[in-house]
Amino acid sequence: MANDSRPHLVVFSGSGISAESGIQTFRASDGLWAEHRIEEVATPEAWRRDPARVLNFYNLRRAQVRRARPNAAHRALAALERQGFRVSIITQNIDDLHERAGSRNVLHLHGEILKARSTVDARMQYPLPRGGIELGDICDKGSQLRPDVVWFGEAVPHFSDACEIVAEADLLLVVGTSLAVMPAASLLECTPLETPSVLVDPEAESLAPPGVTRISQSAGKGVPALVRHWRREGRLWVPEILLG
Ligand code: APR
C-alpha cells in the first residue's frame, strides 16, 4: 500500500507473546526444547525416521493452542488496528492468537499449526478446524499430510516478503523472542537505520541488539502500555516513561 499515509507499526512476535496465554516458549529451562529434542520432532530427518512421533508432538501442541485464548498483548495490537493505525504482524508463532484477537494482517514465518499440508506439494494446504493429523491422512495427490510448519533445516518461504514489510515500518515492535533462530532474527536488519525498534521481553536487557530500545517487561504489561500511548496521541514513538 504505497499511498497509505497512516502510521505503520510492524510487529515481530515470538513465543513470549503467547506465554501469558499458557503456550510454552522454547528455550526456557521449562520450555519445549527442554522436554523434547529438536532432532527427534522438528526436522525433515525426524519426519522420515518416525513420522508418528512427529505427528503426535504437533497434535499435542495443536490441542494446547485450541485451549489458549489471546491475552492483553494480542488484544492491544488488534485494538490499535481497529483505531485506524496500519498494523502488520510478522510472527514466528504457529498459533492463531493474533488472528483470534482480531488482527487482520498476520504473516506466519514458521507456518501454522492449524493447517495440514501435502508432503509432495507445499501449496496443497488443508485447514484443521478440529482433531489432529494421523498416519494415513492423505492429500488430494495421495501423499501423507504433515503439519504446515517450517522445521529446522527447511527454507523459510516468506522471509523476503517479511523483510519488505519491515523495511516499510515507521516503528518496529519486537515482542517475546530470544532472537536465537535464523533467518527470522535477521529481520531486524531489514529496518532502515532511522527507524526506531523496540524489544518488549522480560530479558530485553540482555537480548536486544545495539540500537534497539529495551522494555524489560512481559508482553501482557509492556505491549498494552505502549499501545495506550500510541492510541492517545495518534502516532508511534517510544515514551521515555516506559523505559526501565
Ligand atoms: N512476555 C514477553 N516475553 C516473554 C514472556 C512474556 N510473558 N515470557 C517469556 N518471554 C520471552 C523470553 O524471555 C524469551 O526471550 O520469550 C522469549 C522466548 O524465546 P524462545 O523460547 O527462544 O522462543 P522464540 O524466540 O519464539 O523462538 C523462535 O525457535 O524453535 C523455534 O520455531 C521455533 O518460532 C520458534 C523459534
py3Dmol code that shows the C-alpha trace and the ligand (Angstrom):
import py3Dmol

protein = """\
ATOM      1  CA  MET A   1       0.000   0.000   0.000  1.00  0.00           C
ATOM      2  CA  ALA A   2       2.375   2.697  -1.220  1.00  0.00           C
ATOM      3  CA  ASN A   3      -0.168   5.571  -0.783  1.00  0.00           C
ATOM      4  CA  ASP A   4      -1.145   4.637   2.742  1.00  0.00           C
ATOM      5  CA  SER A   5      -0.162   7.568   4.971  1.00  0.00           C
ATOM      6  CA  ARG A   6      -1.333   6.025   8.260  1.00  0.00           C
ATOM      7  CA  PRO A   7       1.370   5.378  10.881  1.00  0.00           C
ATOM      8  CA  HIS A   8       2.702   1.875  10.153  1.00  0.00           C
ATOM      9  CA  LEU A   9       3.541  -0.381  13.072  1.00  0.00           C
ATOM     10  CA  VAL A  10       5.315  -3.623  12.222  1.00  0.00           C
ATOM     11  CA  VAL A  11       5.263  -6.218  14.986  1.00  0.00           C
ATOM     12  CA  PHE A  12       7.712  -9.119  15.055  1.00  0.00           C
ATOM     13  CA  SER A  13       6.488 -11.578  17.668  1.00  0.00           C
ATOM     14  CA  GLY A  14       7.870 -14.758  19.186  1.00  0.00           C
ATOM     15  CA  SER A  15       6.579 -17.360  21.600  1.00  0.00           C
ATOM     16  CA  GLY A  16       6.888 -14.956  24.569  1.00  0.00           C
ATOM     17  CA  ILE A  17       3.820 -13.038  23.375  1.00  0.00           C
ATOM     18  CA  SER A  18       1.744 -16.206  23.829  1.00  0.00           C
ATOM     19  CA  ALA A  19       3.328 -17.243  27.157  1.00  0.00           C
ATOM     20  CA  GLU A  20       0.649 -15.485  29.205  1.00  0.00           C
ATOM     21  CA  SER A  21      -1.966 -17.395  27.185  1.00  0.00           C
ATOM     22  CA  GLY A  22      -0.499 -20.645  28.501  1.00  0.00           C
ATOM     23  CA  ILE A  23       1.598 -21.636  25.470  1.00  0.00           C
ATOM     24  CA  GLN A  24       5.119 -22.840  26.263  1.00  0.00           C
ATOM     25  CA  THR A  25       8.128 -20.945  24.969  1.00  0.00           C
ATOM     26  CA  PHE A  26      11.060 -22.917  23.556  1.00  0.00           C
ATOM     27  CA  ARG A  27      14.373 -22.118  25.215  1.00  0.00           C
ATOM     28  CA  ALA A  28      13.416 -21.529  28.858  1.00  0.00           C
ATOM     29  CA  SER A  29      14.537 -24.119  31.426  1.00  0.00           C
ATOM     30  CA  ASP A  30      10.932 -25.417  31.392  1.00  0.00           C
ATOM     31  CA  GLY A  31      10.490 -24.726  27.646  1.00  0.00           C
ATOM     32  CA  LEU A  32       9.567 -27.129  24.850  1.00  0.00           C
ATOM     33  CA  TRP A  33      13.147 -27.778  23.818  1.00  0.00           C
ATOM     34  CA  ALA A  34      13.998 -28.863  27.362  1.00  0.00           C
ATOM     35  CA  GLU A  35      11.314 -31.568  27.117  1.00  0.00           C
ATOM     36  CA  HIS A  36      11.831 -32.652  23.504  1.00  0.00           C
ATOM     37  CA  ARG A  37      14.887 -32.996  21.316  1.00  0.00           C
ATOM     38  CA  ILE A  38      14.610 -30.808  18.208  1.00  0.00           C
ATOM     39  CA  GLU A  39      16.207 -33.502  16.057  1.00  0.00           C
ATOM     40  CA  GLU A  40      13.548 -36.029  17.136  1.00  0.00           C
ATOM     41  CA  VAL A  41      10.438 -33.916  16.452  1.00  0.00           C
ATOM     42  CA  ALA A  42      11.158 -30.831  14.342  1.00  0.00           C
ATOM     43  CA  THR A  43      13.417 -31.723  11.407  1.00  0.00           C
ATOM     44  CA  PRO A  44      12.847 -33.371   7.993  1.00  0.00           C
ATOM     45  CA  GLU A  45      15.072 -36.254   9.184  1.00  0.00           C
ATOM     46  CA  ALA A  46      12.815 -36.827  12.221  1.00  0.00           C
ATOM     47  CA  TRP A  47       9.809 -36.926   9.902  1.00  0.00           C
ATOM     48  CA  ARG A  48      11.422 -39.558   7.667  1.00  0.00           C
ATOM     49  CA  ARG A  49      12.611 -41.629  10.643  1.00  0.00           C
ATOM     50  CA  ASP A  50       9.496 -41.554  12.820  1.00  0.00           C
ATOM     51  CA  PRO A  51       6.510 -39.668  11.352  1.00  0.00           C
ATOM     52  CA  ALA A  52       4.111 -40.969  14.024  1.00  0.00           C
ATOM     53  CA  ARG A  53       6.211 -39.372  16.747  1.00  0.00           C
ATOM     54  CA  VAL A  54       6.372 -36.055  14.892  1.00  0.00           C
ATOM     55  CA  LEU A  55       2.605 -36.062  14.273  1.00  0.00           C
ATOM     56  CA  ASN A  56       1.957 -36.829  17.932  1.00  0.00           C
ATOM     57  CA  PHE A  57       4.188 -33.929  19.055  1.00  0.00           C
ATOM     58  CA  TYR A  58       2.262 -31.465  16.882  1.00  0.00           C
ATOM     59  CA  ASN A  59      -1.148 -32.996  17.732  1.00  0.00           C
ATOM     60  CA  LEU A  60      -0.470 -32.266  21.416  1.00  0.00           C
ATOM     61  CA  ARG A  61       0.675 -28.735  20.655  1.00  0.00           C
ATOM     62  CA  ARG A  62      -2.375 -28.121  18.467  1.00  0.00           C
ATOM     63  CA  ALA A  63      -4.641 -29.116  21.347  1.00  0.00           C
ATOM     64  CA  GLN A  64      -2.767 -26.652  23.596  1.00  0.00           C
ATOM     65  CA  VAL A  65      -3.272 -23.863  21.033  1.00  0.00           C
ATOM     66  CA  ARG A  66      -7.003 -24.566  20.775  1.00  0.00           C
ATOM     67  CA  ARG A  67      -7.361 -24.306  24.578  1.00  0.00           C
ATOM     68  CA  ALA A  68      -5.460 -20.991  24.727  1.00  0.00           C
ATOM     69  CA  ARG A  69      -7.052 -17.552  24.484  1.00  0.00           C
ATOM     70  CA  PRO A  70      -5.476 -14.302  23.229  1.00  0.00           C
ATOM     71  CA  ASN A  71      -4.021 -12.200  26.035  1.00  0.00           C
ATOM     72  CA  ALA A  72      -3.778  -8.457  26.677  1.00  0.00           C
ATOM     73  CA  ALA A  73      -0.826  -8.065  24.269  1.00  0.00           C
ATOM     74  CA  HIS A  74      -2.630  -9.684  21.309  1.00  0.00           C
ATOM     75  CA  ARG A  75      -5.774  -7.704  22.114  1.00  0.00           C
ATOM     76  CA  ALA A  76      -3.979  -4.341  22.380  1.00  0.00           C
ATOM     77  CA  LEU A  77      -2.421  -4.772  18.915  1.00  0.00           C
ATOM     78  CA  ALA A  78      -5.806  -5.609  17.406  1.00  0.00           C
ATOM     79  CA  ALA A  79      -7.360  -2.555  19.097  1.00  0.00           C
ATOM     80  CA  LEU A  80      -4.647  -0.323  17.639  1.00  0.00           C
ATOM     81  CA  GLU A  81      -5.503  -1.601  14.165  1.00  0.00           C
ATOM     82  CA  ARG A  82      -9.231  -1.062  14.759  1.00  0.00           C
ATOM     83  CA  GLN A  83      -8.476   2.528  15.738  1.00  0.00           C
ATOM     84  CA  GLY A  84      -7.029   3.145  12.270  1.00  0.00           C
ATOM     85  CA  PHE A  85      -3.283   2.507  12.589  1.00  0.00           C
ATOM     86  CA  ARG A  86      -1.725   0.336   9.918  1.00  0.00           C
ATOM     87  CA  VAL A  87      -0.514  -2.758  11.796  1.00  0.00           C
ATOM     88  CA  SER A  88       1.448  -5.542  10.107  1.00  0.00           C
ATOM     89  CA  ILE A  89       2.240  -8.561  12.233  1.00  0.00           C
ATOM     90  CA  ILE A  90       5.053 -10.941  11.387  1.00  0.00           C
ATOM     91  CA  THR A  91       5.052 -13.811  13.826  1.00  0.00           C
ATOM     92  CA  GLN A  92       7.343 -16.761  14.393  1.00  0.00           C
ATOM     93  CA  ASN A  93       4.436 -18.381  16.217  1.00  0.00           C
ATOM     94  CA  ILE A  94       2.416 -21.185  14.708  1.00  0.00           C
ATOM     95  CA  ASP A  95      -0.613 -20.408  16.909  1.00  0.00           C
ATOM     96  CA  ASP A  96      -3.548 -18.266  15.737  1.00  0.00           C
ATOM     97  CA  LEU A  97      -3.844 -15.970  18.766  1.00  0.00           C
ATOM     98  CA  HIS A  98      -3.111 -12.751  16.826  1.00  0.00           C
ATOM     99  CA  GLU A  99      -5.936 -13.587  14.412  1.00  0.00           C
ATOM    100  CA  ARG A 100      -8.340 -14.598  17.175  1.00  0.00           C
ATOM    101  CA  ALA A 101      -7.686 -11.265  18.917  1.00  0.00           C
ATOM    102  CA  GLY A 102      -8.774  -9.535  15.696  1.00  0.00           C
ATOM    103  CA  SER A 103      -5.521  -8.701  13.863  1.00  0.00           C
ATOM    104  CA  ARG A 104      -6.137  -8.979  10.126  1.00  0.00           C
ATOM    105  CA  ASN A 105      -2.678  -8.661   8.676  1.00  0.00           C
ATOM    106  CA  VAL A 106      -0.625 -11.571  10.025  1.00  0.00           C
ATOM    107  CA  LEU A 107       2.271 -13.317   8.287  1.00  0.00           C
ATOM    108  CA  HIS A 108       3.369 -16.622   9.854  1.00  0.00           C
ATOM    109  CA  LEU A 109       7.085 -17.033   9.180  1.00  0.00           C
ATOM    110  CA  HIS A 110       7.211 -20.569  10.603  1.00  0.00           C
ATOM    111  CA  GLY A 111       3.817 -21.773   9.374  1.00  0.00           C
ATOM    112  CA  GLU A 112       0.511 -22.510  11.086  1.00  0.00           C
ATOM    113  CA  ILE A 113      -0.282 -25.471  13.313  1.00  0.00           C
ATOM    114  CA  LEU A 114      -3.985 -25.306  12.481  1.00  0.00           C
ATOM    115  CA  LYS A 115      -3.234 -26.279   8.888  1.00  0.00           C
ATOM    116  CA  ALA A 116      -2.031 -29.530   7.365  1.00  0.00           C
ATOM    117  CA  ARG A 117      -0.207 -29.720   4.104  1.00  0.00           C
ATOM    118  CA  SER A 118       0.758 -32.230   1.498  1.00  0.00           C
ATOM    119  CA  THR A 119       4.250 -33.709   1.740  1.00  0.00           C
ATOM    120  CA  VAL A 120       4.646 -33.577  -2.039  1.00  0.00           C
ATOM    121  CA  ASP A 121       3.207 -30.129  -2.750  1.00  0.00           C
ATOM    122  CA  ALA A 122       3.532 -27.368  -0.135  1.00  0.00           C
ATOM    123  CA  ARG A 123       0.807 -25.339  -1.844  1.00  0.00           C
ATOM    124  CA  MET A 124      -1.790 -28.002  -1.007  1.00  0.00           C
ATOM    125  CA  GLN A 125      -2.934 -26.861   2.418  1.00  0.00           C
ATOM    126  CA  TYR A 126      -5.887 -28.030   4.481  1.00  0.00           C
ATOM    127  CA  PRO A 127      -7.390 -26.229   7.486  1.00  0.00           C
ATOM    128  CA  LEU A 128      -7.702 -28.331  10.650  1.00  0.00           C
ATOM    129  CA  PRO A 129     -10.718 -26.927  12.488  1.00  0.00           C
ATOM    130  CA  ARG A 130     -10.714 -29.948  14.820  1.00  0.00           C
ATOM    131  CA  GLY A 131      -8.711 -33.094  15.513  1.00  0.00           C
ATOM    132  CA  GLY A 132      -5.127 -33.799  14.539  1.00  0.00           C
ATOM    133  CA  ILE A 133      -3.187 -35.415  11.695  1.00  0.00           C
ATOM    134  CA  GLU A 134      -2.795 -39.188  11.778  1.00  0.00           C
ATOM    135  CA  LEU A 135      -0.692 -41.582   9.727  1.00  0.00           C
ATOM    136  CA  GLY A 136      -2.803 -42.445   6.682  1.00  0.00           C
ATOM    137  CA  ASP A 137      -4.370 -38.986   6.340  1.00  0.00           C
ATOM    138  CA  ILE A 138      -3.557 -38.045   2.752  1.00  0.00           C
ATOM    139  CA  CYS A 139      -3.675 -35.049   0.414  1.00  0.00           C
ATOM    140  CA  ASP A 140      -5.546 -34.956  -2.902  1.00  0.00           C
ATOM    141  CA  LYS A 141      -2.436 -36.365  -4.615  1.00  0.00           C
ATOM    142  CA  GLY A 142      -2.477 -39.365  -2.276  1.00  0.00           C
ATOM    143  CA  SER A 143       0.512 -38.388  -0.167  1.00  0.00           C
ATOM    144  CA  GLN A 144       0.706 -38.297   3.665  1.00  0.00           C
ATOM    145  CA  LEU A 145      -0.293 -34.989   5.295  1.00  0.00           C
ATOM    146  CA  ARG A 146       2.150 -33.181   7.595  1.00  0.00           C
ATOM    147  CA  PRO A 147       1.812 -30.091   9.792  1.00  0.00           C
ATOM    148  CA  ASP A 148       2.109 -26.841   7.826  1.00  0.00           C
ATOM    149  CA  VAL A 149       5.083 -25.694   9.875  1.00  0.00           C
ATOM    150  CA  VAL A 150       8.676 -24.887   8.979  1.00  0.00           C
ATOM    151  CA  TRP A 151      11.129 -27.361  10.513  1.00  0.00           C
ATOM    152  CA  PHE A 152      14.780 -26.775  11.360  1.00  0.00           C
ATOM    153  CA  GLY A 153      16.782 -27.204   8.183  1.00  0.00           C
ATOM    154  CA  GLU A 154      13.903 -26.105   5.911  1.00  0.00           C
ATOM    155  CA  ALA A 155      13.700 -22.850   3.975  1.00  0.00           C
ATOM    156  CA  VAL A 156      11.552 -20.012   5.371  1.00  0.00           C
ATOM    157  CA  PRO A 157       9.391 -19.285   2.322  1.00  0.00           C
ATOM    158  CA  HIS A 158       8.013 -15.893   3.414  1.00  0.00           C
ATOM    159  CA  PHE A 159      11.264 -14.368   4.648  1.00  0.00           C
ATOM    160  CA  SER A 160      11.745 -11.923   1.781  1.00  0.00           C
ATOM    161  CA  ASP A 161       8.081 -10.766   1.982  1.00  0.00           C
ATOM    162  CA  ALA A 162       8.608 -10.185   5.710  1.00  0.00           C
ATOM    163  CA  CYS A 163      11.795  -8.229   5.057  1.00  0.00           C
ATOM    164  CA  GLU A 164       9.928  -5.938   2.629  1.00  0.00           C
ATOM    165  CA  ILE A 165       7.219  -5.276   5.224  1.00  0.00           C
ATOM    166  CA  VAL A 166       9.784  -4.481   7.929  1.00  0.00           C
ATOM    167  CA  ALA A 167      11.544  -2.081   5.568  1.00  0.00           C
ATOM    168  CA  GLU A 168       8.314  -0.020   5.379  1.00  0.00           C
ATOM    169  CA  ALA A 169       7.807   0.283   9.160  1.00  0.00           C
ATOM    170  CA  ASP A 170       7.541   3.597  10.975  1.00  0.00           C
ATOM    171  CA  LEU A 171       8.334   1.652  14.147  1.00  0.00           C
ATOM    172  CA  LEU A 172       9.342  -1.991  14.636  1.00  0.00           C
ATOM    173  CA  LEU A 173       7.963  -3.599  17.798  1.00  0.00           C
ATOM    174  CA  VAL A 174       9.687  -6.879  18.649  1.00  0.00           C
ATOM    175  CA  VAL A 175       7.916  -8.917  21.346  1.00  0.00           C
ATOM    176  CA  GLY A 176       8.812 -12.073  23.248  1.00  0.00           C
ATOM    177  CA  THR A 177      11.604 -13.614  21.242  1.00  0.00           C
ATOM    178  CA  SER A 178      15.144 -14.632  22.158  1.00  0.00           C
ATOM    179  CA  LEU A 179      16.229 -13.776  18.577  1.00  0.00           C
ATOM    180  CA  ALA A 180      18.084 -17.086  18.537  1.00  0.00           C
ATOM    181  CA  VAL A 181      16.752 -18.519  15.276  1.00  0.00           C
ATOM    182  CA  MET A 182      17.906 -17.501  11.810  1.00  0.00           C
ATOM    183  CA  PRO A 183      16.891 -16.247   9.370  1.00  0.00           C
ATOM    184  CA  ALA A 184      13.938 -14.897  11.417  1.00  0.00           C
ATOM    185  CA  ALA A 185      16.134 -12.903  13.813  1.00  0.00           C
ATOM    186  CA  SER A 186      17.901 -11.169  10.939  1.00  0.00           C
ATOM    187  CA  LEU A 187      14.612  -9.417  10.082  1.00  0.00           C
ATOM    188  CA  LEU A 188      15.735  -6.642  12.422  1.00  0.00           C
ATOM    189  CA  GLU A 189      18.399  -5.831   9.867  1.00  0.00           C
ATOM    190  CA  CYS A 190      15.708  -5.055   7.251  1.00  0.00           C
ATOM    191  CA  THR A 191      14.793  -1.805   9.045  1.00  0.00           C
ATOM    192  CA  PRO A 192      16.295   1.415   7.708  1.00  0.00           C
ATOM    193  CA  LEU A 193      18.795   2.868  10.216  1.00  0.00           C
ATOM    194  CA  GLU A 194      16.463   5.755  11.134  1.00  0.00           C
ATOM    195  CA  THR A 195      13.501   3.506  12.004  1.00  0.00           C
ATOM    196  CA  PRO A 196      13.068   3.085  15.772  1.00  0.00           C
ATOM    197  CA  SER A 197      12.960  -0.510  17.066  1.00  0.00           C
ATOM    198  CA  VAL A 198      11.783  -1.644  20.490  1.00  0.00           C
ATOM    199  CA  LEU A 199      12.035  -5.039  22.195  1.00  0.00           C
ATOM    200  CA  VAL A 200       9.447  -5.928  24.853  1.00  0.00           C
ATOM    201  CA  ASP A 201      10.692  -9.018  26.681  1.00  0.00           C
ATOM    202  CA  PRO A 202      11.497  -9.690  30.349  1.00  0.00           C
ATOM    203  CA  GLU A 203      15.049 -10.457  29.157  1.00  0.00           C
ATOM    204  CA  ALA A 204      15.259  -7.429  26.837  1.00  0.00           C
ATOM    205  CA  GLU A 205      18.304  -6.031  28.607  1.00  0.00           C
ATOM    206  CA  SER A 206      20.497  -8.956  27.581  1.00  0.00           C
ATOM    207  CA  LEU A 207      18.782  -9.823  24.275  1.00  0.00           C
ATOM    208  CA  ALA A 208      18.360  -6.527  22.421  1.00  0.00           C
ATOM    209  CA  PRO A 209      20.942  -5.878  19.712  1.00  0.00           C
ATOM    210  CA  PRO A 210      22.631  -2.447  19.693  1.00  0.00           C
ATOM    211  CA  GLY A 211      20.281   0.367  18.702  1.00  0.00           C
ATOM    212  CA  VAL A 212      17.130  -1.449  19.821  1.00  0.00           C
ATOM    213  CA  THR A 213      15.277   0.142  22.769  1.00  0.00           C
ATOM    214  CA  ARG A 214      14.694  -2.306  25.630  1.00  0.00           C
ATOM    215  CA  ILE A 215      11.470  -2.586  27.612  1.00  0.00           C
ATOM    216  CA  SER A 216      12.108  -5.315  30.176  1.00  0.00           C
ATOM    217  CA  GLN A 217       8.503  -6.293  30.835  1.00  0.00           C
ATOM    218  CA  SER A 218       6.152  -9.122  29.993  1.00  0.00           C
ATOM    219  CA  ALA A 219       4.174  -8.778  26.767  1.00  0.00           C
ATOM    220  CA  GLY A 220       0.906  -8.537  28.699  1.00  0.00           C
ATOM    221  CA  LYS A 221       2.141  -5.421  30.511  1.00  0.00           C
ATOM    222  CA  GLY A 222       4.557  -3.780  28.089  1.00  0.00           C
ATOM    223  CA  VAL A 223       2.560  -4.004  24.863  1.00  0.00           C
ATOM    224  CA  PRO A 224      -0.742  -2.571  26.196  1.00  0.00           C
ATOM    225  CA  ALA A 225       1.238   0.245  27.884  1.00  0.00           C
ATOM    226  CA  LEU A 226       2.876   1.240  24.586  1.00  0.00           C
ATOM    227  CA  VAL A 227      -0.384   0.921  22.682  1.00  0.00           C
ATOM    228  CA  ARG A 228      -2.213   3.165  25.182  1.00  0.00           C
ATOM    229  CA  HIS A 229       0.281   5.966  24.460  1.00  0.00           C
ATOM    230  CA  TRP A 230       0.018   5.489  20.695  1.00  0.00           C
ATOM    231  CA  ARG A 231      -3.775   5.436  20.684  1.00  0.00           C
ATOM    232  CA  ARG A 232      -3.967   8.528  22.856  1.00  0.00           C
ATOM    233  CA  GLU A 233      -1.619  10.571  20.655  1.00  0.00           C
ATOM    234  CA  GLY A 234      -2.323   9.029  17.246  1.00  0.00           C
ATOM    235  CA  ARG A 235       1.368   8.485  16.478  1.00  0.00           C
ATOM    236  CA  LEU A 236       4.117   5.908  17.039  1.00  0.00           C
ATOM    237  CA  TRP A 237       7.072   6.663  19.302  1.00  0.00           C
ATOM    238  CA  VAL A 238       8.817   5.260  22.372  1.00  0.00           C
ATOM    239  CA  PRO A 239       7.631   7.092  25.512  1.00  0.00           C
ATOM    240  CA  GLU A 240      10.570   7.628  27.902  1.00  0.00           C
ATOM    241  CA  ILE A 241       8.293   6.869  30.838  1.00  0.00           C
ATOM    242  CA  LEU A 242       8.205   3.184  29.848  1.00  0.00           C
ATOM    243  CA  LEU A 243      11.966   2.721  29.846  1.00  0.00           C
ATOM    244  CA  GLY A 244      13.256   0.996  32.980  1.00  0.00           C
TER     245      GLY A 244
END
"""
ligand_1 = """\
36
APR
N 6.223 -11.774 27.702
C 7.180 -11.499 26.770
N 8.231 -12.276 26.548
C 8.331 -13.405 27.288
C 7.383 -13.763 28.265
C 6.287 -12.899 28.461
N 5.331 -13.139 29.354
N 7.782 -14.939 28.815
C 8.924 -15.290 28.196
N 9.262 -14.359 27.282
C 10.415 -14.316 26.382
C 11.693 -14.954 26.886
O 12.411 -14.036 27.709
C 12.419 -15.252 25.593
O 13.239 -14.173 25.189
O 10.083 -15.041 25.212
C 11.290 -15.421 24.572
C 11.113 -16.830 24.074
O 12.266 -17.216 23.368
P 12.382 -18.659 22.702
O 11.929 -19.706 23.680
O 13.727 -18.796 22.127
O 11.245 -18.609 21.558
P 11.255 -17.858 20.156
O 12.204 -16.710 20.144
O 9.826 -17.606 19.829
O 11.814 -18.997 19.223
C 11.937 -18.776 17.840
O 12.523 -21.056 17.584
O 12.234 -23.318 17.970
C 11.958 -22.271 17.142
O 10.339 -22.325 15.506
C 10.507 -22.048 16.877
O 9.432 -19.978 16.245
C 10.307 -20.594 17.178
C 11.704 -20.034 17.080
"""
view = py3Dmol.view(width=600, height=400)
view.addModel(protein, "pdb")
view.setStyle({"model": 0}, {"cartoon": {"style": "trace"}})
view.addModel(ligand_1, "xyz")
view.setStyle({"model": 1}, {"stick": {}})
view.zoomTo()
view.show()
